[in-house]
Amino acid sequence: MAEPDRRIPASPASDTALALLAAFVREGVVDLVVAPGSRSQALALAAAELERAGAVRLHVRIDERGAAFLALGLAVESGRPVPIITTSGTAVANLHPAVLEAHHSGVPLIVLSADRPAELRGIRSNQTTMQPGIFAGAVRLERDVAAPEGAAGEADAATRLAREAIAAALGRDADGRPVPHPGPGPVHLNLQLREPLSSATPADSPVVASAAAAAAASAAAEARPDEPSPAVADGGAAPAHIEPGPRTIVVAGAGAGAGAEEFARDGGWPLIAEVSSGAHFGPNLVVAYRELLREPGFGDEIERVVVFGHPTLSREVPALVQRDDVETIVVAPWGIEWFNPGRRAARFERAVRTEPRPQSSEERAWVGRWVRASRMLVEAGLPTPPPPMRDGVDETGHASDFEAQREYMKAQLAAMRAPVTRRMLVDAVWSATWPHDRLLFGASRLIRDADRAVPGRRIPVHANRGLAGIDGTVATAVGVAIASQGALPGEASAATSGEPSGAADAAAVAASTANTSRGGVTRAIIGDLTLLHDAGSMLLGAGEQRPRVQLIVGNDGGGTIFDSLEVAASAPADAFDRVQFTPQHVDLAALAAAYGWSYTRATTRAELHDALGTRVDGPSILEVPLPR
């Protein structure tokens, strides 16, 4: 009797999934994020095949919310669209926080949600809900794609769909021109899939081979500085000219970028640049802006404000923008909404410029006194230095006054044993971060402490300030670390192309070794509740890159950011603590050990400096206890 045919039948779902993902690779996609599920198996297995061929970096996460924020971090750092693959039902809803952050921050995130065929909707089919429209107005493009049937032309349709999604995510039209409204942001492709939900991909698949070749070509182009990688559209608008005249302040909020600093410097105007703006540097930077905006002779003399990006870290800036006696010019290269507190702004521009020119004495005095006053206020916030002391060492290097030396050493020891304060923590981390590193701030008190204190320095800083939530901060930091440190797919094959066997092996080793110095370290300054809210994102995919990421956790035992609310002074202390402060006593060392992360604790200035000066070789937690 003949054996029954146990071969898995061909699956149109698998063919379309592979065609779609390969088209994404040809359009410049580098990273794919997968949260496992049954309905999405064709997409997940196609992603695994592309990873096996060296065409993509694949990241697998069991929690969809963390997976989505991982994709967000990858996209924020790289500027490339990052697709995230999920199954149907609640899995899709778990992506919503990251989709909203991507919407408000203009991040190119692509949701690929698997779904039941349309005829199974509305009849209580298992794991079936109305996925089309689930993200409402938060996506730049949404397509509810009918289930493939194996018909001719489906692979070509998938290729066209990928191109359309990439263009929308990057804020471009079909011809590659920037579309300022709505600009870059998330895209949702809802993919209906029928059984059989997957089938094996042939080992010699030409689709996989073409994607791998495209990845190698992209990696080779990435190595050439004259060929830029895909990037988010900049709006493309001709800059409006801003004339000199009124006493002007330039404000840079989240996402403003270095152009805001250049504009302020060209105009000779004071620059208020939030720490996460990308413009927190330069000779015109005013760090202590909160105090000066309230100070007579400073804030009350402002006649015009030019706002870049999305300011979120103070109440003083929105108050300034709402004043009737201040002309407000809001600048945003793209987006659906304009920054317009109180709806008082009268002028909106996609781009602006001003001509550098010799400054009058009055104009130089205007910017000079803002900068000098800011420096004085920042320095006043530092601990009072001890009076000068003799170290007891003479000019020959020998101890000549043992009593003076003892007192000097005692004072030095006391300084190093001083407990860590918030100001000390942000200053130390800021000083330890270099341009090849990445720094990410969580939505806690610490980003405001840094914004009040740290000096100008041109280093890459990230923060999820679109909606300023604590959601997914750990996952975002991991994504930023991987994107800044990991080798590009196809890099080894690009390095070995055309080489004889021995030379090819050496080139592959060189490409791998080069990756160990790419991107430095990613540090994330976060609060304890921010860590606990996203602790599941510490679980990294098996066999995946373990990036050099250091979570610096300022642990004050709960949500002390709420202590600054007015209600904290009037509400019953026990009720306030229970529902706002939300005290916690989690053993962070045990948490780190559970996920395989290294752990260090720093309670003093000396321990903090030692911890920040120690080499970071993988995922780690640095816990810094702080007073409430």
Secondary structure, 3 states (H helix, E strand, C coil): CCCCCCCCCCCHHHHHHHHHHHHHHHCCCCEEEECCCCCCHHHHHHHHHHHHCCCCEEEECCCHHHHHHHHHHHHHHHCCCEEEEECCCHHHHCCHHHHHHHHHHCCCEEEEEEECCHHHCCCCCCCCCCCCCCCHHHCCEEEEECCCCCCCCHHHHHHHHHHHHHHHHCCECCCCCECCCCCCCCEEEEEECCCCCCCCCCCCCHHHHHHHHHHHHHHHHHCCCCCCCCCCCCCCCCCEECCCCCCEEEEECECCCHHHHHHHHHHCCCEEECCCCCCCCCCCECCCHHHHHHCCCCHHHCCEEEEECECCCCCHHHHHHCCCCCEEEEECCCCCCCCCHHHCCCEEECCEECCCCCCCHHHHHHHHHHHHHHHHHHHHCCCCCCCCCCCCECCCCCECCHHHHHHHHHHHHHHHCCECCHHHHHHHHHHHCCCCCEEEECCCHHHHHHHHHCCCCCCCEEECCCCCCCCCHHHHHHHHHHHHHCCCCCHHHHHHCCCCHHHHHHHHHHHHHHHCCCCCCEEEEEEHHHHHHCHHHHCCCCCCCCCCEEEEEEECCCCHHHHHCHHHHCCCHHHHHHHHHCCCCCCHHHHHHHHCCEEEECCEHHHHHHHHHCCCCCCEEEEEECCC
